[in-house]
Amino acid sequence: LTHPPPSRPERVLFGAACPSAAMGASMKQVGYLIRTRAFAVSLFAGMSSGIMGALLFFFDRDLEWNFMIALIPDQVVFNVFVVFASLVAAFRTSYALTRYTDAAKYLHELNACWFDAASSLFSFCRVSDAPQAEIDKFQQTMIRLVSLMNALSLDGLQMRAKDSKNYGYRFEVLGAEDLDEDTQRNILRAEHKVEYVFQLLQQLVVDAMRTKVLSLPPPILTRSFQEMGAGLLTFHEAKKIACVPLPYAYAVITQAILLVHAILTPWMMAHFVKGAWSAFIYTFGGVFLMWLINGVADSLDNPFQKESRTLEATRIQVELNEHLYQLLEQARTKTASMKLEMQQEVINHKASMPRRGSFHSW
């Protein structure tokens, strides 16, 4: 190499600070679930219904007041209502899981789009006639803007209010502090930061075309703009999940059905079981699980938020940064070729079919 290898940008964290816990992944998830609002509400609903069921059994059976037979609905009516409530819970769960899988898809698409754009621009620099210093300046600035743009996109998908006290993810950014002060200040002041950095990246590419850092024909260079546009489009597609919750009417109806279920279940259990403890346990289990399923589904309304504890957005950002590091280190490597003896065989038309080998043999 005629030039020293490029330096690696310093990694800095972007986003709100958050406490960390030194636990295993599985135990950490279980511990967080226990501390969630959904678990607390479900536990309260289950305990309240369970205690109500035990008290109804005590007054009706032990004290022989015998008032329940005239008040409880028919068993068939209750069974139909339970099936209906279960179907509502299943719809809510299916809706939440669909949003979750779509959110996971958009996260990886976003990562792939930004890397695809950066990779194309790095490849275009290989045929540049500009001085190596100008090429290095363009590449180093570009990976900082791409890393920052992806971090801003992931942070924007959390949809946290500016005055919110909820902790969000912190995203690793490559060399953000290396950008000039005016650029940093303008990014901080921008109302729509993702779109602002996106425009900075496009301006950087256009300026590189003017200085001949990117000297390929315009139809080929258009590909990089298409890839960047695909990344911004993916970001706005993901915002549909982040910004559009379950319709309020459906949420209210679901809560009303769960409330009626929590009131009716103790009466039926107290009538059909043979003990106060049995009434408590069966009522608690049915009500608690029904409310917990709905509560977990509510937490997935925006899977990008840290409170949902589902998608590791920070890991996606770290992966992109590693890919950008690899691009930077690969920028000056020679083009892949065959061994000299194989090249000679190809020239002499004596090359045989490629041998089959295992990737793990490397």
N, C-alpha and C positions, 0 to 999 in steps of 0.2 A: 504494500500500500504506500502511496506517495504522501498520504496525509494521515495524521494520527486518528485512531478510532474516535467516534463521537462520544462525548460525555453523557452519562445517564442523568436525566433531570431528577431533582430532589422530590421526594414524595411528601405531600402535605395533606392534612385532613380538612375536608370541607363539610360544613354542616353543624348542627347543634351537638354539644357535648352530651354524652350519655354514660351512665355507670355500667360497668361490666361485671360479670359473675364467672368465677372459676369452677364451673361444674361441667359434667358431661353433657353432650348435646341432648340426649334423651331425657335425662333428669332435669335439665334446664327447661325443656319444653313443658314437661309435666308440672314443674314448679311454677312456671309462668301461668299455665292454665288454671292452677289453683288460685292464683292471685288476681285473675281477671275479674272484671265486673260481671261477665256472663256467668261465671261459676258462682259468685256470691249471690246474684239474683236467683239463680236456679236452686241453690242450696236453701235460701230463705223460702222460696215458694214450696219446695219439697218438704221442708221441716214444718211449715205452717199447715200444709194439707195433711201431713202425717199426724201431727198433733190433733188436728181437727177430727181425723178419722178415728183415732184412739178415744177421744172424748165422746164422740157420737156412739161408739160401741159401748163405752162405760155407762152412759146415761140410758141407752136403749136396752142393753142386755143385762148389765150387772144391777142397775137400779130398777130395771123392769118398767121403764116408762112406756115402752112400746109405741113410740110416736113415729118411727121411721117408715113403717109399712104404709102409712097414709101419705107420706111426703116424697118418697123416692120415685123416680120415673120407672117405666117398664124397662126390663133388662134389654129387650130388643132396641128400644129407643137409645139407651146408653151405648150399646154396641155400635149402632150406626153412627152416633156422634164421635165415638173414639176412632172409628175408621176414617171419618171425615177429617178429624184433627190430625190423624197420622198422614193423610194425603196432603194436607196443607204443610205440615212439617217436611214431608218429602219434597214438595215443590220448592219450598224455601231452601232446603239443602242443595237440591239440584241447581237452583239458580246461583247459589253461592259458589259451588264447585265449578260451574261454567265460567264464572268471572275469574276464579282463581287460575284455571288452566289457560284462559285467554291472557291473563296478566303475565303468567310465566312465559308464554309464547312471545309476547311483546317485549319483554325484557331481553330475551336472547336475540330477537330480531333487531332491536335497537343496537345492541353490541355488535352484531354482524354488519349492520349498515355502516356504522362509523368506521369499523376496521376495514371494510371493503373500500370505502372512499380513501382512507389513509394509505392503504396498500397500493391502490392505483396511482395515487400521486407520487408515492415513493418510486414506483416502477417507471413512471414517466420521467423522473429526474435522471435516469441512467443514460439517456441520450442527450442530456442537456449540454450546451456549449458554454454555459455561464461559468464563471470562476467557482471553484469548489467552496470557497467561503460563502458565496451567495446561496449555493445549494444547501449547505449546512444550516445557514440561517433560516431558510425556508422550511426545511424539514424539522428543525428544532422548534420553531414557532408553531408549526402545524400540529405536532403531537401534543403540545401543551394546550392548544385550543380544542382539539378533539377530546382529550381527557377531561378538560373543564366542561365542555358541552355535554358530555355523557353524564358527568356528575350533577350538573345543573338539571338535566332532564330527569334523572332519578329522584333528585330532591324535589323537583316540581310535582312529580307524581304522588308524593306523600300528601299534598294538599293541606299542609299545616298552615294555620293562620299566623300572621306575622307576630301577633302578641300571644301565641299559644305557648303554654308552659309544658306541653308534652314533648318528651325527648324524641328526636328523629334519628335516622341513620347518619353516620358520618362517612363521607366518601373520600377515598384517596385520590388526590389530583397530582398529576405530574408537573412539577415546576411552575405552578400558578404564580408564585412570587417572583419568577424570573421575567414575567411580562412587564412592560414599561408602566410607570405609575399612572399615566393618563389612561391607558387601557384598563388597568385594574379599577381605577376610580369610576370610569364610565360603565364598566360591568356592574359594579356595586350600585350605581345610581339607576341603572336600567330597570324599567318596570317589568319588561318581559325579557328576562336574562337569556333564556335558551335561544330565542329568536335573534337577540343581539349578538351573541357569540357566533351563531350560525352565519350571520351577515359578515362578521369579522373574518370568518374562515373563507367565505366566498370572495371577499375583497383581497385576502391574502393570495388566493389562487389567481385571480385576475391580474394582480400586480406582478406575480411570478411569470405570467404570460408576457407581460409588457417588458420585463427585464430578461426575457429569454431563458429563465430558469426552466420553464415549461415550454418547450419549443415544438411539441408534436402538432400535427394538423388539428384544427378546431373540431372536426367530427369525432376524433378520438378523445380529445380533452373534454368533450361534452359528457362523456361517461362519468367523469368524477362529479360533475354537477348533478347528474341524475342520481348517483349513489348518495350524495349528501341530501338531496331532496327526499329520497326514500327514507333516510334516517329521521328527518323532521316529520314526515308524514306518519311514520310509525309512532313517534312521540305523541302526536295528536290523536292517533287511534287509541293509544293507551290511556289518554286523558278521558276518553269516554267512560272507562271503567272507574277512574279516580274521581270524576266529577258527577257522574250520574248514579245516584243511589237507587235502591228499591223504591218504587212509588209509595208516597206517604200513606195512601189509602190502603194498600196491601199490608204495610207494616202495622197500621192500626187494627185492621181486621185480624191479622195473625195474633197480635197481642190479646185481642178480645177473646178469640177462640181458646188460647192458652189459659186465660183467666177463668173462663167457664169450665174448662177441663179441670183446672185445679180446685174448683168449688164442687163439681159433681163427683169427682173420683172418691173423696173421703166418704160420701154418703153411700155409694155403691159398695165400697170395700167394707165399711162397717156393717153393712147388712148381710154380706155373703161370707165373711171370714168367721173364724171361731175364737178369736181372741183379740185383745186390745193391741198387743204387740204385732200381731199379724196385720191388723188394720193399719198400724203405723208404717210398717216396713213396706207393704205392697203399695200403699198410697204414696209414700215418699219416693220409692223407686220409679214409679210410673210418671209422677209429676216432675221429679228432678231431671230425668233423662229427656223428657219432652222439652222442657224449658232450656236445658243445656244445649240440645241440638239447635234450637232456634237462636240461642245466644251466640254460639260459635258461628252460625251462618251470618248473623248481624256483624260480627267482627271481620268477616270477609267482604263486607261491602266495598272496602278499598284495600285489596290485598297488598298494595305497595307500602302501606303504612307500617311502621315498626310495631305498632300496637297489635296488628294481626298476627305477627310472629309466624309468617308462612314463607315468604320469599326473601332470600338473603340477597338483597340488592347490593350490599357492600361487596359480596363475592363477585358479582357480575362486573362491578367497577374495577376490582383488582385484576380480574382476568383480562379486561380490555387494556389496562396499563401494562400488563405483562406482554400482551400482543404488540403493543406500541414499542416497548423496549426491544422486542425481537426485531421489529421492522427497522429500528434505528441501528441495531448491530448488524443487520443483514444488508444494509443499504450499499455497502462497499464490497461485499463479497463477490467473487467472480461468478459468472453464469454457469449453471450446472452443465456438465458435459461428461462424456464417457472417457474411459481410459484410452491412452494413446494407441495401444495395440488394437482395441476394439474399433477406434476411429479408422485405423488403417484398413481393417477388414471391411468396414462399411464402404470406404472409398474403392476398394478392390472388388466390391460386390461378393465378398465371401462371408459376410456376417450371417450367422445362423440365428435361429429363433431364440429370443431371450430365455435364459434359464429361469426356472421357477424357484423362488426361495421364500423363506419365512421372514416376516418383519422382525421377529424376535431374535433372528440370527445376527442382527446388527448389534 
